[in-house]
Amino acid sequence: MVLAGKRKLFRSTGQVLLKELQEIKVIYIRQAGQVIRFLPDNIGDQTKRILELAGYDMSIYVTKKAEKTMI
């Protein structure tokens, strides 16, 4: 992982990963009684990669919560 100042980090801590994910900004638009969520186009590849490695994609920020299901 490359941090600010081009410093490379080979063993990321939880705090570093959370700080990187905090940079994601969600745009909320209220229209006709609904909330529409958008993500800006300037989200970095490193942030996307962190989510991918955790088993998620960017859609978790814009989709409604899934109903709890019993498996």
LUMVEXLO-446375 format. One line per 2 residues: number of its first residue (from 0); their letters; for each residue x, y, z of C-alpha. Coordinates in nm, 2 decimals. Example, Ala and Ser with C-alpha at 12.3 -4.5 7.8 and 13.67 -1.06 7.14 Angstrom:
<sites>
0 = AS = 1.23/-0.45/0.78; 1.37/-0.11/0.71
</sites>
This chain:
<sites>
0 = MV = 0.00/0.00/0.00; 0.13/0.34/-0.09
2 = LA = 0.06/0.62/0.16; 0.09/0.99/0.13
4 = GK = 0.44/1.10/0.06; 0.49/0.79/-0.16
6 = RK = 0.58/0.58/0.15; 0.52/0.21/0.10
8 = LF = 0.35/0.00/0.37; 0.37/-0.37/0.33
10 = RS = 0.17/-0.47/0.65; -0.13/-0.24/0.68
12 = TG = -0.29/-0.18/1.01; -0.66/-0.16/1.07
14 = QV = -0.63/0.22/1.13; -0.45/0.28/0.80
16 = LL = -0.72/0.08/0.61; -1.00/0.26/0.78
18 = KE = -0.84/0.60/0.72; -0.82/0.51/0.35
20 = LQ = -1.19/0.41/0.34; -1.29/0.73/0.51
22 = EI = -1.19/0.92/0.20; -1.49/0.77/0.02
24 = KV = -1.76/1.04/0.00; -2.12/0.95/-0.09
26 = IY = -2.34/1.20/-0.26; -2.71/1.19/-0.14
28 = IR = -2.98/1.35/-0.35; -3.34/1.36/-0.23
30 = QA = -3.59/1.34/-0.51; -3.96/1.27/-0.51
32 = GQ = -3.94/1.13/-0.16; -3.65/0.90/-0.24
34 = VI = -3.28/0.91/-0.16; -3.05/0.85/-0.45
36 = RF = -2.69/0.77/-0.37; -2.39/0.84/-0.60
38 = LP = -2.02/0.80/-0.57; -1.78/1.05/-0.72
40 = DN = -1.55/0.94/-1.00; -1.23/1.02/-0.82
42 = IG = -1.21/0.72/-0.59; -0.86/0.58/-0.60
44 = DQ = -0.77/0.24/-0.72; -0.60/0.16/-0.39
46 = TK = -0.93/0.22/-0.21; -1.12/0.00/-0.45
48 = RI = -0.85/-0.27/-0.40; -0.89/-0.27/-0.02
50 = LE = -1.27/-0.33/-0.06; -1.20/-0.60/-0.32
52 = LA = -0.96/-0.78/-0.09; -1.22/-0.76/0.19
54 = GY = -1.47/-0.93/-0.04; -1.68/-0.62/-0.13
56 = DM = -1.72/-0.37/-0.41; -1.81/-0.01/-0.43
58 = SI = -2.18/-0.09/-0.45; -2.20/-0.13/-0.07
60 = YV = -2.20/0.25/-0.05; -2.49/0.31/-0.28
62 = TK = -2.73/0.01/-0.24; -2.99/-0.03/0.03
64 = KA = -2.92/-0.26/0.32; -2.99/-0.62/0.25
66 = EK = -3.25/-0.78/0.46; -3.12/-1.02/0.72
68 = TM = -3.14/-1.37/0.60; -3.10/-1.69/0.80
70 = I = -2.87/-1.94/0.63
</sites>
